């Protein structure tokens, strides 16, 4: 069986556009998934965002050379093979390339068959090496419910798998909409407490004066309206896991109480003088930079270190370009099934618009957009005109330098507001400003609803 049938990913790096095009066309014709770059810096960007099986690189290029790229791959990407091509063939060059880690060295000009034969030889070596070390070098599988093949998400899957095997306190960081609760559930249900309760608490969604009684419970008569003793979220999660989402929204006083729970493994119900022991694993999440919050006096340093035993950082969707199409496909199938209709097909132009969008609301925004498209569309084919107006009108990411800073800021604010359906509180949170500042900016933008 041809190795190409398994859709290996090949990155071709050459500063000559004609060579780049010819090689890419031949590889695509044989069924490979091909990425291209015309210089080493762009090649490094691709390697950071995609899992590449083979890199075919030119020897001499402006700036960093192909040898520099080979050395980088050998030092940082153990599961990627390298093949070098050059129009300046020499024995010394070939020796240097092989010493640096290139599996093959091909001199220009070469025939299509010479190229493809060399590619097959390199990929066969890769296949045999992976088979021999499959147990120790296997790529982490995506936990149930999580989707992605990008390098960034593969790292997340690996950390989730390790965290699930322990009972250590874990801090999950990520922008709004990146899936922090999904990660918390993956950690819980992938570990030894999977059969025990998983209790999710949005600390930012509970008024400060109620948060203590909700977390720790209260005894009858503790306050007006406390007509019976009621257990809190920590008691409900006993034996299992409690997920404290938006932990950065808690007050300094509440942080002291949470620190005691972490240290002493016991809670004190509101109105009671006795503490009760609880066996709870704590997972916490935030979309804010907690070290910065600590330095500003907004978050307790001792609590931060107690929470940050294991750290899982979720990348924003804009840094997971290759995952966007997978997510689109997943949500299309999901909501088409719910609607009892065949999944619509997206045109190439529509997919290009979706992948070129900045997604300030991350996966949550993408899911909402796809859900709306599936529900509202009467056609079996989704084109650019069926996408939200913001995506139809937005130029590509790489824009000119003929716009003022205020214009760029206004556009981004409108993107964020669109992503959160006009919710100014959530938009201000994503933008890293308070609601009052957001209202002022909207007034200056001429927003009538400010």
C-alpha positions as CSV (number, residue, x, y, z in Angstrom):
1,X,0.0,0.0,0.0
2,X,1.2,3.4,-0.9
3,X,2.3,5.6,2.1
4,X,0.5,8.5,0.4
5,X,-2.8,6.9,1.0
6,X,-2.5,7.7,4.7
7,X,-2.4,11.4,3.9
8,X,1.0,12.3,5.3
9,X,1.6,16.0,5.8
10,X,4.5,17.4,3.9
11,X,6.0,20.9,4.2
12,X,7.9,22.2,1.1
13,X,10.2,25.1,1.7
14,X,11.8,26.9,-1.3
15,X,12.3,30.6,-2.2
16,X,11.7,29.9,-5.9
17,X,7.9,30.1,-6.5
18,X,8.1,27.9,-9.7
19,X,9.9,25.1,-7.9
20,X,7.5,25.4,-4.9
21,X,4.5,25.1,-7.2
22,X,5.9,22.1,-9.2
23,X,6.8,20.1,-6.1
24,X,3.6,20.8,-4.4
25,X,1.5,19.9,-7.5
26,X,3.3,16.6,-7.8
27,X,2.9,15.7,-4.2
28,X,-0.8,16.7,-4.1
29,X,-1.4,14.5,-7.2
30,X,-0.1,11.5,-5.2
31,X,-2.5,12.2,-2.4
32,X,-0.3,13.9,0.1
33,X,-1.4,16.9,2.3
34,X,1.0,19.7,1.3
35,X,2.0,22.9,3.1
36,X,4.3,25.4,1.5
37,X,6.6,28.2,2.7
38,X,9.1,30.5,0.8
39,X,11.5,31.1,3.6
40,X,12.6,29.5,6.9
41,X,10.6,31.9,9.2
42,X,7.4,31.0,7.5
43,X,8.3,27.3,7.7
44,X,8.7,27.6,11.4
45,X,5.2,29.2,11.7
46,X,3.8,26.1,9.9
47,X,5.7,23.7,12.1
48,X,4.3,25.4,15.2
49,X,0.7,25.1,14.0
50,X,0.6,21.7,12.2
51,X,2.0,18.2,12.8
52,X,4.3,17.7,9.8
53,X,5.6,14.3,8.8
54,X,8.2,15.4,6.3
55,X,9.9,18.7,5.5
56,X,11.4,19.1,2.0
57,X,13.7,22.2,2.1
58,X,15.9,24.0,-0.3
59,X,19.6,24.4,0.7
60,X,20.3,28.0,0.0
61,X,17.7,30.7,0.7
62,X,17.8,34.4,1.8
63,X,18.1,34.7,5.5
64,X,18.3,31.4,7.5
65,X,19.3,28.5,5.3
66,X,17.9,25.0,4.8
67,X,20.6,23.7,7.1
68,X,19.4,26.0,9.9
69,X,15.9,24.6,9.4
70,X,17.2,21.0,9.5
71,X,19.0,21.6,12.7
72,X,15.9,23.2,14.3
73,X,13.8,20.2,13.3
74,X,16.3,17.7,14.7
75,X,16.6,19.6,18.0
76,X,12.9,20.2,18.5
77,X,10.7,17.8,16.4
78,X,11.7,14.2,16.9
79,X,8.8,12.9,14.9
80,X,9.5,14.9,11.7
81,X,11.7,13.7,8.9
82,X,13.7,16.0,6.6
83,X,14.8,15.9,3.0
84,X,17.0,18.5,1.3
85,X,17.1,19.7,-2.3
86,X,19.5,22.1,-3.9
87,X,20.7,23.5,-7.1
88,X,24.3,23.9,-5.7
89,X,25.2,20.2,-5.4
90,X,28.5,19.3,-3.9
91,X,29.9,16.4,-1.9
92,X,30.6,18.8,1.1
93,X,27.0,20.1,1.0
94,X,25.6,16.6,0.9
95,X,27.8,15.5,3.8
96,X,26.8,18.5,5.9
97,X,23.1,18.0,5.2
98,X,23.2,14.4,6.3
99,X,25.3,15.2,9.4
100,X,22.7,17.9,10.3
101,X,19.9,15.3,10.1
102,X,18.5,15.2,6.5
103,X,17.5,11.7,5.5
104,X,17.8,12.4,1.7
105,X,19.8,14.9,-0.4
106,X,18.4,15.6,-3.9
107,X,20.2,17.7,-6.5
108,X,18.4,19.9,-9.0
109,X,17.3,19.3,-11.6
110,X,15.5,16.1,-10.7
111,X,12.6,14.2,-12.3
112,X,9.2,13.7,-10.8
113,X,9.9,10.1,-10.2
114,X,13.2,10.8,-8.5
115,X,11.4,13.2,-6.1
116,X,8.6,10.8,-5.4
117,X,10.9,7.9,-4.9
118,X,13.0,9.9,-2.4
119,X,9.8,11.0,-0.5
120,X,8.6,7.4,-0.3
121,X,11.9,6.2,1.1
122,X,12.0,8.9,3.8
123,X,8.3,8.2,4.8
124,X,8.9,4.5,4.9
125,X,11.8,5.1,7.4
126,X,9.5,7.3,9.4
127,X,6.7,4.6,9.3
128,X,9.1,1.9,10.5
129,X,10.5,4.1,13.3
130,X,7.0,5.0,14.5
131,X,5.9,1.3,14.5
132,X,9.0,0.3,16.5
133,X,8.3,2.9,19.1
134,X,4.5,3.1,18.9
135,X,4.0,2.5,22.7
136,X,6.4,5.2,23.9
137,X,6.0,7.8,21.1
138,X,2.2,7.6,20.4
139,X,0.5,10.9,19.8
140,X,-1.9,11.6,22.7
141,X,-5.5,10.9,21.8
142,X,-8.1,13.6,22.1
143,X,-10.1,13.2,25.3
144,X,-13.8,12.5,24.7
145,X,-15.5,15.7,23.6
146,X,-12.3,17.5,22.6
147,X,-11.4,18.1,19.0
148,X,-8.2,19.1,17.3
149,X,-5.0,18.0,15.6
150,X,-2.9,21.1,15.9
151,X,0.4,21.0,17.7
152,X,-0.9,23.3,20.4
153,X,-3.9,21.0,21.1
154,X,-1.8,17.9,21.0
155,X,0.2,19.3,23.9
156,X,-3.1,20.1,25.7
157,X,-4.3,16.5,25.3
158,X,-1.0,15.2,26.7
159,X,-1.2,17.4,29.8
160,X,-4.9,16.5,30.3
161,X,-4.0,12.8,30.2
162,X,-1.2,13.3,32.8
163,X,-3.4,15.5,35.0
164,X,-6.3,12.9,34.9
165,X,-4.0,10.3,36.4
166,X,-3.4,12.4,39.6
167,X,-5.6,14.1,42.2
168,X,-3.4,17.3,42.1
169,X,-5.1,20.7,42.0
170,X,-5.1,22.0,38.5
171,X,-5.4,25.5,37.1
172,X,-6.8,25.9,33.6
173,X,-6.2,29.1,31.7
174,X,-7.7,30.2,28.4
175,X,-9.6,33.0,26.8
176,X,-13.4,33.0,27.0
177,X,-14.9,30.4,24.7
178,X,-11.8,28.1,24.5
179,X,-13.4,25.2,26.3
180,X,-12.1,25.4,29.9
181,X,-15.0,23.4,31.4
182,X,-14.6,20.8,28.7
183,X,-11.0,20.3,29.7
184,X,-12.0,20.1,33.4
185,X,-14.5,17.4,32.6
186,X,-11.9,15.5,30.6
187,X,-9.5,15.6,33.6
188,X,-12.3,14.4,35.9
189,X,-13.8,11.7,33.8
190,X,-10.4,10.4,32.7
191,X,-9.2,9.8,36.2
192,X,-9.9,7.6,39.3
193,X,-12.8,9.9,40.4
194,X,-14.8,9.4,37.2
195,X,-17.7,7.7,39.0
196,X,-18.0,10.4,41.7
197,X,-19.7,13.8,41.3
198,X,-18.4,16.6,39.1
199,X,-19.7,19.9,40.2
200,X,-19.1,23.0,38.1
201,X,-19.4,26.5,39.7
202,X,-19.2,29.8,37.9
203,X,-17.7,32.0,40.5
204,X,-18.3,35.1,38.4
205,X,-22.0,34.3,38.0
206,X,-22.9,34.1,41.7
207,X,-23.3,37.4,43.7
208,X,-20.5,37.9,46.2
209,X,-22.9,37.9,49.2
210,X,-24.3,34.5,48.2
211,X,-21.0,32.8,47.0
212,X,-19.9,31.6,50.5
213,X,-23.3,29.9,51.3
214,X,-23.5,28.4,47.8
215,X,-19.9,26.9,48.1
216,X,-19.9,25.8,51.7
217,X,-23.6,25.5,52.6
218,X,-25.5,27.0,55.6
219,X,-27.3,25.9,58.7
220,X,-30.9,26.6,59.6
221,X,-31.2,30.1,60.9
222,X,-27.8,31.3,59.7
223,X,-29.5,34.3,58.0
224,X,-33.0,35.5,57.0
225,X,-34.5,33.0,54.7
226,X,-32.3,30.1,55.9
227,X,-35.3,27.9,56.9
228,X,-33.4,24.7,56.6
229,X,-29.8,23.4,56.7
230,X,-28.5,23.1,53.1
231,X,-25.2,21.5,51.9
232,X,-23.0,23.6,49.6
233,X,-21.2,22.7,46.4
234,X,-18.1,21.4,48.2
235,X,-20.2,18.9,50.2
236,X,-22.1,17.9,47.0
237,X,-18.8,17.2,45.3
238,X,-17.4,15.1,48.2
239,X,-15.4,12.2,46.8
240,X,-15.3,13.8,43.4
241,X,-14.3,17.1,41.7
242,X,-15.3,20.7,42.0
243,X,-14.6,23.0,39.1
244,X,-14.3,26.7,40.1
245,X,-14.7,28.6,36.9
246,X,-13.6,32.2,36.7
247,X,-11.7,31.9,40.1
248,X,-10.2,35.3,39.5
249,X,-13.6,36.9,40.1
250,X,-13.7,35.9,43.8
251,X,-13.0,38.6,46.5
252,X,-9.9,38.6,48.7
253,X,-12.1,37.4,51.6
254,X,-13.4,34.5,49.7
255,X,-9.9,33.6,48.5
256,X,-8.8,33.3,52.2
257,X,-11.7,30.8,52.7
258,X,-10.8,28.8,49.6
259,X,-7.2,28.7,50.7
260,X,-8.3,27.1,54.0
261,X,-10.2,24.4,52.1
262,X,-7.1,23.6,50.1
263,X,-4.9,23.5,53.1
264,X,-7.1,21.8,55.7
265,X,-9.4,19.8,53.4
266,X,-12.4,21.0,55.4
267,X,-15.3,23.6,55.1
268,X,-17.3,25.5,57.6
269,X,-21.0,26.1,56.8
270,X,-22.3,29.6,57.2
271,X,-23.8,29.9,60.7
272,X,-21.9,26.9,62.0
273,X,-18.9,26.8,64.4
274,X,-17.7,23.3,63.3
275,X,-15.7,22.4,60.3
276,X,-16.5,19.4,58.1
277,X,-13.9,17.4,56.3
278,X,-14.4,17.0,52.5
279,X,-12.5,14.8,50.0
280,X,-12.6,17.0,46.9
281,X,-10.3,17.5,44.0
282,X,-10.2,21.2,43.0
283,X,-9.9,22.3,39.4
284,X,-10.0,26.0,38.8
285,X,-10.1,28.1,35.6
286,X,-9.6,31.8,34.6
287,X,-9.3,33.9,31.5
288,X,-7.1,36.4,33.3
289,X,-3.3,36.5,33.8
290,X,-3.2,35.5,37.5
291,X,0.5,36.4,38.0
292,X,-0.4,39.9,36.9
293,X,-3.4,39.9,39.2
294,X,-1.2,38.8,42.1
295,X,1.3,41.6,41.4
296,X,-1.5,44.1,41.4
297,X,-2.9,42.9,44.7
298,X,-6.1,41.5,43.1
299,X,-5.4,37.8,43.8
300,X,-3.7,36.1,46.8
301,X,-0.2,34.8,45.9
302,X,-0.5,31.9,48.3
303,X,-3.8,30.7,46.8
304,X,-2.3,31.1,43.3
305,X,0.6,28.7,44.1
306,X,-1.8,26.3,45.8
307,X,-4.0,26.2,42.6
308,X,-1.2,26.1,40.1
309,X,0.2,22.6,40.9
310,X,-0.7,21.5,37.3
311,X,-1.2,24.2,34.7
312,X,-3.2,23.6,31.5
313,X,-3.2,26.5,29.0
314,X,-5.7,26.4,26.2
315,X,-4.7,28.2,22.9
316,X,-7.2,30.6,21.3
317,X,-8.9,29.4,18.1
318,X,-6.9,31.9,16.0
319,X,-3.7,30.0,16.9
320,X,-5.3,26.6,15.9
321,X,-6.0,27.3,12.2
322,X,-6.0,23.7,11.1
323,X,-8.5,22.8,13.8
324,X,-11.2,25.3,12.6
325,X,-12.4,23.1,9.7
326,X,-12.6,20.0,12.0
327,X,-14.7,22.0,14.4
328,X,-16.9,23.3,11.6
329,X,-17.5,19.7,10.4
330,X,-18.3,18.5,13.9
331,X,-20.8,21.2,14.7
332,X,-22.5,20.9,11.2
333,X,-23.0,17.2,11.8
334,X,-24.2,17.8,15.3
335,X,-26.8,20.4,14.6
336,X,-27.9,18.9,11.3
337,X,-28.7,15.7,13.1
338,X,-30.6,17.6,15.8
339,X,-32.6,19.4,13.1
340,X,-33.3,16.1,11.3
341,X,-31.8,17.3,8.0
342,X,-28.8,16.3,5.9
343,X,-25.6,18.2,6.8
344,X,-25.2,21.1,4.3
345,X,-22.0,21.4,2.3
346,X,-19.8,24.5,2.6
347,X,-18.3,26.0,-0.6
348,X,-14.5,26.5,-0.7
349,X,-15.1,30.3,-0.5
350,X,-17.2,29.9,2.7
351,X,-14.6,27.7,4.3
352,X,-11.9,30.2,3.4
353,X,-13.9,33.0,5.0
354,X,-14.5,30.9,8.2
355,X,-10.8,30.0,8.5
356,X,-9.7,33.6,7.8
357,X,-11.9,35.0,10.5
358,X,-10.2,36.1,13.8
359,X,-12.8,34.3,16.1
360,X,-12.5,36.6,19.2
361,X,-15.2,34.4,20.9
362,X,-13.2,31.3,20.1
363,X,-14.8,27.8,19.8
364,X,-18.0,29.1,21.5
365,X,-18.4,31.7,18.8
366,X,-17.7,29.2,16.0
367,X,-20.3,26.8,17.4
368,X,-22.9,29.5,17.6
369,X,-22.2,30.6,14.0
370,X,-22.5,27.1,12.7
371,X,-25.6,26.4,14.7
372,X,-27.3,29.5,13.3
373,X,-26.3,28.7,9.7
374,X,-27.7,25.1,9.9
375,X,-30.9,26.3,11.5
376,X,-31.5,29.3,9.2
377,X,-30.3,28.0,5.9
378,X,-32.8,26.4,3.4
379,X,-30.1,25.3,1.0
380,X,-27.9,22.2,1.0
381,X,-24.9,24.4,0.1
382,X,-23.5,27.1,2.3
383,X,-21.8,30.0,0.5
384,X,-20.2,33.2,1.7
385,X,-23.5,35.0,1.5
386,X,-24.9,32.7,4.1
387,X,-22.3,33.7,6.7
388,X,-22.8,36.5,9.2
389,X,-22.4,39.9,7.7
390,X,-19.2,40.6,9.7
391,X,-17.5,37.7,8.0
392,X,-18.7,38.5,4.6
393,X,-17.5,42.1,4.8
394,X,-14.3,41.6,6.7
395,X,-11.1,41.7,4.6
396,X,-8.4,39.1,5.0
397,X,-6.3,39.1,8.1
398,X,-3.3,40.7,6.5
399,X,-4.4,44.3,6.0
400,X,-2.7,47.4,4.9
401,X,-1.3,50.1,7.0
402,X,-3.6,52.8,5.8
403,X,-6.0,52.7,8.8
404,X,-5.8,54.6,12.0
405,X,-5.4,52.9,15.4
406,X,-8.9,54.1,16.4
407,X,-10.4,52.4,13.3
408,X,-8.6,49.1,14.0
409,X,-9.8,49.3,17.7
410,X,-13.4,50.0,16.7
411,X,-13.5,47.1,14.3
412,X,-12.1,44.7,16.9
413,X,-14.6,45.9,19.5
414,X,-17.4,45.3,17.0
415,X,-16.0,41.8,16.3
416,X,-16.0,40.9,20.0
417,X,-19.5,42.3,20.6
418,X,-20.8,40.3,17.6
419,X,-19.1,37.1,19.0
420,X,-20.9,37.5,22.4
421,X,-24.3,38.5,20.9
422,X,-24.0,42.1,22.2
423,X,-23.3,41.1,25.9
424,X,-21.2,44.1,27.0
425,X,-20.1,42.5,30.3
426,X,-18.6,39.5,28.5
427,X,-17.2,41.7,25.7
428,X,-15.4,44.0,28.3
429,X,-14.0,40.8,29.9
430,X,-12.6,39.6,26.6
431,X,-11.2,43.0,25.8
432,X,-9.5,43.3,29.3
433,X,-11.3,46.6,30.2
434,X,-14.2,47.4,32.5
435,X,-17.7,47.9,31.4
436,X,-17.6,51.7,31.9
437,X,-14.5,52.0,29.6
438,X,-16.3,49.9,27.0
439,X,-19.4,52.2,27.1
440,X,-17.2,55.2,26.6
441,X,-15.4,53.7,23.6
442,X,-18.8,52.8,22.1
443,X,-19.9,56.4,22.5
444,X,-16.9,57.6,20.7
445,X,-17.5,55.1,17.9
446,X,-21.0,56.5,17.6
447,X,-22.8,53.4,18.9
448,X,-26.4,54.4,19.6
449,X,-26.8,51.5,22.1
450,X,-23.8,52.5,24.3
